[in-house]
């Protein structure tokens, strides 16, 4: 592992509640929750600092939260205010960092390499950014600095709800070792269950696994999970806002196809592969673009935009089917398909914005399918209609 500790992670815990407080300072000392409606069946999506101290948790029902805290206030989400706050955070960070990865929901990564002459060491710059956010936006943020994004993210989770920390180069494994294993990014329910059964409670426990042990416990993703526990992360700060990035997949056929069943199978495989990556990255999409490349090299494309976020394979397949119907107008053999998922956003399954996974039958089924694909390979499970 090389390089200095120049990657900063900015995280606003309970972002929706923080934005609400910034807009109405009278809420600062009140216990309140973010909920889509005041109905008894509504789910708590976010917590104010006071509500968190009272022991409330995201994912519980609003009725249950109201029974625990007398006079609890329910504040509806304000997507416009949240978008403005995200924009303001990104603009402020860009004054200090040449590269800013602005994910939604108050999550940013900054590459502070080369800024020492202007702003001093990375940790000093991070303190300066945090102070300016508090002063100008009225938002309390966590700032952490490390050699890579993974370690910076775990550091931010370890000092929740707010604070500042720096993990020095060479100290990654030592810092991670005593931390709760659930703080590692990508810890889905199936992995957490394995950890509970095996007694691997700390990140250091996972780091101590050999290749064969990691494979036996977690399948094909085991060695990568073990490397993450050691603080190894090759990902870079991807400049731009999350909504400006996209996830792209290309499928070139071994032979030009014209059979409708074979094309349908190929389309499903393409969508399922992209969908798995989307959910592994805790993302959702609002725009699907499908391009057809014909055997005569001509191309056609169609885009399906969605008013709501698409996450599940069933949602993505329905959108892909509509796009295919709009663009596949020629009776000519197909050479390739290109799928692009754009208008990306957070799927809101981070711990500080947790909506219980598997709350519907479709979500429970998707979670089980994803777990099997990750363990045994992407092609182990597919829909019957996708078999040629």
N, C-alpha and C positions, 0 to 999 in steps of 0.2 A: 504494500500500500504506500503510495507516494503522494506528495503534495501537502500544501498547508491547509490549515483549518479556515477556509474561505467561503464555505457554503453556509448561508444563514437561512433559517426557517422561521417564518412569521406565522403564528397561529392565533386566531381569536377564538377562544373557547366559548361555546354557546353564542355563536355569531349573531343569530337572529335576535336574541335577548340583548346582546351588547349594542346592536344597532337601534333597538327600541329605546334603550336607556340614553344613548347619544342624542336621540330625537326628543326625548322627554325626561329631563333630569329628575323629575318627581318620582320616577320609577326606580331610581338608584337604590333606595333603601326598602323597597317593597318586595315581598315574595310574589312573583308572578311566573307564569309559564307561557310558552308559545304553543298555541293549539289552533288548528284550522277552523274549528267551530266550538261553540259552547255546549254542544250536545253531550249527553252522558257518555256516548260511545266514542267521543273524540280522543285522540291519542296525544300525549304530551310530546312535542317535537323539540322544545328547547326550555332551558331553565335560567332564571335570573340567579345571581350569586346568593341572594337570600333564600331562594327556593332550594338551591343545592344544599345550603347549610341545614335546611330543615329536613333533609334526607329524601327529598323527592328525586325521581329518576326519569330520564327520557324513556319513552316506550310504555309507561304506565298509562292507564286510562285517566282522563280528566276527572271523572267521578271519584276515583280512588285518591288522586292527588288532593281533591277538595276535602275529602274526609280527613286527610292527615293534617292539612294546614287550613285553619279557619280564615275566612275572608280572602282566600286565594284568588288572584286576578288572572283571567285568561286573556292574552293578547293575541290577536290574529297575526299570521305572518304578513310581512310587507315586502313582497318581492322587489318592488321598485326601489324602496329605501335600501334593501340589501344590495341590489345591483349598483346603486350609487356609491355605497360604502366600499364595495369591492373595487370599483373604478378609482375611488380616492386613494385607497391603500396602494394600488398598483402604481398610480401616478407619483405618490410620495416615495415609494421604494425606488422608482426609476431615477430619481434625483441622485441617488447614492450608488446604484448598482448598474453596471453595463448590461447585465443579463438578468431578467426577472421572469420567472415562471409564475404567472398569476392564475392559480386555480380558484374556483369559486368557493364561497362560504368562509372567507377570511383566511385562506391558506395560500401562502406565497413562498417561493424559494428564490434566494438571491445569490448570485455569484459575485462575491466581493473581491475576487482576485484582481490585483493591479490598482486598487483604489487606496492603497496605504498612504501614498504621498498626499492625497487630498483629505482623507478622513481618518487616518491613523489605522491601527490594527483592526482587524475585522470585528472583534468583540466590542471595541470602542465605537465603531460605526453602528453596530447593532443597537447599542444602548442609545445612541443618538437618534436612530430611527424610531425606536420604541417611545422615547420621550416626546418626539415630535408628533407621533400618532396620538398620544394621550392629549397633548396640548391643542392640536388643531382639529382632531376628529372626535375627541371625547371617548375614545375606545381604548380599553386596556388589552394589550396584546402580550403574548409570550414571544420572546426572541431567543433562538439558540444558534450556536455556531459550531460547526464540526467540519471534518474533512469531506464528508459526503452527505447526500440527502437522507439516506436511511438513518444514520446516527443522529443527525440533526432532528429528524422527526421523532425518534424515540426519546431524545432529550426533552423535546417539547412536551411529550406525553407524560414524562416522569415528573415534571414540575407544574402540572395542571393545578389550578386554572390559569395562573399568570406568573411570570417571572422571567429571568434571563440566565442563560447557562452557556458554557463553552467547554467542549470536549477537545482536549489538546491532541495533536497528531501523535499516534502511537499508543494512546490510551483507550482506543475504541473498545477493544475486547474487554479490558478491565472495567470500563464504565458500564458496558452492557451486561456483564456476567451476573450481577446481583438483581437486575431488574426483572419484574414480572414478565413471564414469557408472552402474556397477552398484549404487551406493549409493542411487539414486533408488527410491522405492517403486514397485511395479508393474512392475519389470524382469523380465518373463518370458523364457523361453528363446528365443522367436522374436525378441524385440526385441534381446536380447544378441547373437544371430547377426548381425542387421543392423548393430549397432554395430561388431562385429568386422570385417565386410567393408568398411564405410565408413571405418573408422579414427576413429570418434567415441569417443574413450576417456575424455574428461572430461565432467563435467556442463556445463562452459562451452562445449564443442563443440556440445552439443545446444541450449543457450541461444542460440547464434549463428545458428541456422537461421531462415530466413524461413518464412512460412506455406506457400508452395508447396513448398519443400524438405521441410518437416516432413510435409506430406501425401504427397508422393511416396515418402518413405522409410518412413513408419509408418502410412499410411492415415488414416482419420478420427480416430484418436486422436493423430495427430502434433502438431497445435497445442497440445492439452492437455498433452502430454508436454513440449513446448518451454516452455510456461508454468511447468510444475513445475520445470524446470531453472533458471528465473529466480527461483524462490522464491515463486511465486504460489500461494496455497492458500486457498480460501474456506471450507473445512470448519471446523466448530466442535467444541469439546469436547462430546461427547454424554454427558450424565450417566447414570449407572447402569452396571451390570455387563453385560458382553457377553451373558450368558445371559438377561438381562431385556429385551433389545432384539429386534427382529424385522425381517424383510424382507418387504414386502407388495406384491402386484401385483393390479390389478383389470383385467378385460377385459370391456367392455360390447359386446354384439353390435349390428351395424347393424340387424339384424332378429332377432326372437325365433327361436330354433333348436329343432328337434326331431329333425333327421336325425342319427343316431348318428355317421356319418363326419365331418360338419362339427363336431360337438361335440368329437369326439376330436382333430381338427386344432387346434381352439381351445385345448384343454387342453394339448396338446404345446407349442404356441407360448408359452403362459403359463409353463409349467414351464421351457422352454429359456431364456426371457428372465430369469426369476428365477435360474436356475442359473448363467448367465453372470455376473450381478452378484455372486452368492455367491462364485464363484471369483476374480473380479477383486478382491474385497475380502479374499481369502485366508481365507475362512470355510467352515465346515461347519455343518450343521444336524442336529438329532436329533428335530425335530418339524415335521411338515407338516400344515397345516390347510386344508381346501378347503371353501369355502362356495358354494352354488348359490343364485342369485336367479331365481325363476321369473317367468313373464310376468304372473302374478296377484299379484306382489309378495311372495309367501311365500318364506321362506328355509329352507334346511336345510344342515347342516354336519357334517363328520366330520374326525377327527384321526388321523393315523398317527404313532405314536411309535417311534423306532428306538433299539435298544440301542447301535448303533455310529454314527459320524458319516456323514452323507450328503453327498457332494460332486459326483459325476458325474451327468450328465443321466439316464443309465440307472437310477441308484439313485433319483433324485427322481421319475422317471416311474413307476417301479414303485410307489412310495409313493402318488403321486397317483392312479394307477389303482385302488388298493385303497380310497382315501378316496372316490373317485367311486362305486365300486360300493356302498359302504355308505350313501351319502347320496342318490344319484339314484334314488329309489324311486317317484317320481310320473311318470306319462306326461303331462307338461305341458311346453309350450315353455319354453326357458331364455332369460333376458334377460342374465345376466352370470355370470361366475365370479370368485371372489376366492381368491387363493392367499397363504398366509402361512407363511413359514419362521421357526420360532422355536427356542428352546434353542440359540442360536448359540454356536459356539466357534471357536477358531483352527484353521485347517486344517493348522497346523504345517508351513508351507512358507516361513517366514521363514528367513534364512540361518543363524541360530543354532539352529534346530530343523529342519534340512532333511532331508526324506525325498525321495530322487531322484524327480522327476516323470517319468511315463512308464514306471514300472517294470512295468506290465502293459499288455497290448494295449488294454484299455479306456481306460486313462489316456493312452496315446499318441494314440489316436483322438480323445479329448476335447480334448487339447491342440491338435491340428491343426484341429479344428472351431472351437474358440474363437478361434484365430488368424485364421481366415478370416472369422468373424463380426465380429471387432473391426476387421478391415481393410476389409471390403466391405459390412458391415451385418448386423444380427442375423437378417434374413430370408433371407439367401443360402443357408443350409444348414439343412435340417430332415430328419426321418425320413420315409421314404416313406409310412409309415402315418399321417403327419400331414397328408398332402395330401388335401383334400376331393375 
